[in-house]
Amino acid sequence: MQYDYDLFVIGAGSGGVRASRMASQLGAKVAVAEDLYLGGTCVNVGCVPKKLFVYGSHVSEEIEAAAGFGWNIDQVEFNWPTLRDNKTKEIQRLNGIYKNILSGAGVELIEGRAVIKDAHTVVVAGREFSAERILVAVGGWPKVPDIPGAEHIISSNEAFYLEDFPKRVMVLGGGYIAVEFAGIFNGLGAQTQLIYRGPMFLRGFDEEVRAHVKTEMSQKGINLRFNINIVSVSKLDSGELEVKLTDGTKSIVDCVMAATGRTPKTEGLGLENTAAVIDKRGCIEVNDSYQSAEPSVYAVGDVIGRMELTPVALAEGMALVRHLYADVPINVDYDNIATAVFSQPNIATVGLTEERACEVYPQLAIYTSSFKHMKHTLSGLQERTFMKLIVDRVSDRVIGCHMVGSDAGEIIQGIAIAMKAGATKAHFDQTIGIHPTAAEEFVTMREATRLIG
Ligand SMILES: Cc1cc2nc3c(=O)[nH]c(=O)nc-3n(C[C@H](O)[C@H](O)[C@H](O)COP(=O)(O)OP(=O)(O)OC[C@H]3O[C@@H](n4cnc5c(N)ncnc54)[C@H](O)[C@@H]3O)c2cc1C
């Protein structure tokens, strides 16, 4: 049977671009369909613009710290359209780079929404394409709570393009996106509250990390409100939003942003025309080779709901096409994947939390350190850095490493390599630190804070 393509990829996001480019380089005839933006969520409404906004909002702290270092900054003014539009220009530049990457690799880009017609056929804007294999890399889409006045609630997608910068913001949610946006809005000068229905945000992170971040965010002026939810939102004649909360109170704000989860973008994709199975979260079920129940249909990235992170989507896309077109066994290792939250201060983590480690290992040593970063001895800021190592006392292996503090992601990335290589606490102790840095604390923690088991 002759097909138009060896591989038809749906979605030119993190996973889709990497998979299509590599498959083409390995000799496959590849097309990729994209209906919104090149580069997907990460480049357009995710990691990249978010990090640019985090940098932008953190400038306010640098300005606050400046006086202690002898700088007299008389007039300080923040201009939202400048930040927003500079960010958009950078995204457009990246979109162009993605286009060139695809064409340079010989991948055909087909613009429009793709619908799967059958196991080997995809339809885009009325045109039919046949392919030996179809790769679904459609990512996800933000969910907004289904409550009266939901039309007044924005998601992270819109937060990147706000016409006016709001004076008062309510962020809903307890995950990393909510925490990051609360920090962004607060740093840029909005009166910010974070509303979370549970008792504590950042579920799944180490308890001490969560507690430390809670203290720091509160100290920076964010109003953290737990065990509370919103009931409704209504727009007043003044244009302000009145939010009713479950404790019976009302709050008047200019912007309500929900970061209450994301849904895989499988609706209307035509998967029902194949044997592929969608689970109750809306994710496509795949086996260890990213193959769905329909043998010619594969899926990677957020749409399979394993770990919704860009580097994971990239790794899955790469592993799949190497497997299909170079006969390399699938080798994605989901253990010890380091992650960061670009809250202010940053969080970064690799390996197990203390709570999880206690379930798995009988004897643990926990090393913790909480200290004022050298910078803040003069900055006047009260921010404290927190570091934690979790060690299996039987093997001496470091099985968890956590940090809350400036550049945590940059520091933990290196430690993740050491942990992948099986580093023990003795290896950490034998490592001579770089002085003066905050990171050296990770190799100078000698006394366990507590022993478990
Ligand atoms: C606010 C925010 C911040 C984030 N920050 C980070 C971070 O700091 N670090 C990190 O690692 N991850 C972060 N992520 C997660 C990261 O963006 C995703 O894990 C990653 O983009 C997933 O890649 P993907 O290839 O699965 O999907 P996506 O990148 O979402 O790409 C899917 C693409 O498919 C297209 N598409 C969908 N349906 C169709 C169709 N039917 N036809 C044609 N095209 C279609 C979409 O338009 C999109 O371009 C963040 C996400 C958000 C929302």
PDBQT file of the ligand as one rigid body, heavy atoms in Angstrom, charges set to zero:
ROOT
HETATM    1  C1  LIG A 501       1.571  28.277  31.647  1.00  0.00    +0.000 C 
HETATM    2  C2  LIG A 501       2.400  27.051  31.396  1.00  0.00    +0.000 A 
HETATM    3  C3  LIG A 501       3.697  27.016  31.838  1.00  0.00    +0.000 A 
HETATM    4  C4  LIG A 501       4.484  25.896  31.613  1.00  0.00    +0.000 A 
HETATM    5  N1  LIG A 501       5.757  25.893  32.082  1.00  0.00    +0.000 NA
HETATM    6  C5  LIG A 501       6.558  24.821  31.879  1.00  0.00    +0.000 A 
HETATM    7  C6  LIG A 501       7.902  24.825  32.314  1.00  0.00    +0.000 A 
HETATM    8  O1  LIG A 501       8.380  25.776  32.928  1.00  0.00    +0.000 OA
HETATM    9  N2  LIG A 501       8.667  23.721  32.067  1.00  0.00    +0.000 N 
HETATM   10  C7  LIG A 501       8.168  22.638  31.388  1.00  0.00    +0.000 A 
HETATM   11  O2  LIG A 501       8.907  21.671  31.171  1.00  0.00    +0.000 OA
HETATM   12  N3  LIG A 501       6.874  22.601  30.965  1.00  0.00    +0.000 NA
HETATM   13  C8  LIG A 501       6.073  23.674  31.194  1.00  0.00    +0.000 A 
HETATM   14  N4  LIG A 501       4.772  23.660  30.725  1.00  0.00    +0.000 N 
HETATM   15  C9  LIG A 501       4.259  22.425  30.090  1.00  0.00    +0.000 C 
HETATM   16  C10 LIG A 501       4.700  22.333  28.624  1.00  0.00    +0.000 C 
HETATM   17  O3  LIG A 501       4.329  23.497  27.939  1.00  0.00    +0.000 OA
HETATM   18  C11 LIG A 501       4.050  21.097  28.005  1.00  0.00    +0.000 C 
HETATM   19  O4  LIG A 501       4.357  19.955  28.785  1.00  0.00    +0.000 OA
HETATM   20  C12 LIG A 501       4.548  20.853  26.583  1.00  0.00    +0.000 C 
HETATM   21  O5  LIG A 501       4.305  21.966  25.758  1.00  0.00    +0.000 OA
HETATM   22  C13 LIG A 501       3.851  19.607  26.015  1.00  0.00    +0.000 C 
HETATM   23  O6  LIG A 501       4.253  19.401  24.687  1.00  0.00    +0.000 OA
HETATM   24  P1  LIG A 501       3.300  18.614  23.672  1.00  0.00    +0.000 P 
HETATM   25  O7  LIG A 501       4.113  18.398  22.456  1.00  0.00    +0.000 OA
HETATM   26  O8  LIG A 501       2.699  17.456  24.345  1.00  0.00    +0.000 OA
HETATM   27  O9  LIG A 501       2.099  19.615  23.381  1.00  0.00    +0.000 OA
HETATM   28  P2  LIG A 501       2.027  21.137  22.989  1.00  0.00    +0.000 P 
HETATM   29  O10 LIG A 501       3.329  21.832  23.159  1.00  0.00    +0.000 OA
HETATM   30  O11 LIG A 501       0.866  21.684  23.722  1.00  0.00    +0.000 OA
HETATM   31  O12 LIG A 501       1.751  21.138  21.430  1.00  0.00    +0.000 OA
HETATM   32  C14 LIG A 501       0.570  20.659  20.906  1.00  0.00    +0.000 C 
HETATM   33  C15 LIG A 501       0.313  21.370  19.590  1.00  0.00    +0.000 C 
HETATM   34  O13 LIG A 501      -0.701  20.676  18.889  1.00  0.00    +0.000 OA
HETATM   35  C16 LIG A 501      -1.528  21.621  18.254  1.00  0.00    +0.000 C 
HETATM   36  N5  LIG A 501      -2.817  20.951  17.989  1.00  0.00    +0.000 N 
HETATM   37  C17 LIG A 501      -3.708  20.495  18.894  1.00  0.00    +0.000 A 
HETATM   38  N6  LIG A 501      -4.730  19.867  18.285  1.00  0.00    +0.000 NA
HETATM   39  C18 LIG A 501      -4.474  19.940  16.953  1.00  0.00    +0.000 A 
HETATM   40  C19 LIG A 501      -5.155  19.484  15.794  1.00  0.00    +0.000 A 
HETATM   41  N7  LIG A 501      -6.286  18.775  15.881  1.00  0.00    +0.000 N 
HETATM   42  N8  LIG A 501      -4.626  19.762  14.570  1.00  0.00    +0.000 NA
HETATM   43  C20 LIG A 501      -3.468  20.461  14.451  1.00  0.00    +0.000 A 
HETATM   44  N9  LIG A 501      -2.768  20.894  15.513  1.00  0.00    +0.000 NA
HETATM   45  C21 LIG A 501      -3.268  20.642  16.758  1.00  0.00    +0.000 A 
HETATM   46  C22 LIG A 501      -1.626  22.743  19.263  1.00  0.00    +0.000 C 
HETATM   47  O14 LIG A 501      -2.024  23.961  18.644  1.00  0.00    +0.000 OA
HETATM   48  C23 LIG A 501      -0.186  22.792  19.779  1.00  0.00    +0.000 C 
HETATM   49  O15 LIG A 501       0.621  23.673  19.021  1.00  0.00    +0.000 OA
HETATM   50  C24 LIG A 501       3.952  24.778  30.925  1.00  0.00    +0.000 A 
HETATM   51  C25 LIG A 501       2.631  24.808  30.477  1.00  0.00    +0.000 A 
HETATM   52  C26 LIG A 501       1.861  25.928  30.689  1.00  0.00    +0.000 A 
HETATM   53  C27 LIG A 501       0.454  25.951  30.199  1.00  0.00    +0.000 C 
ENDROOT
TORSDOF 0
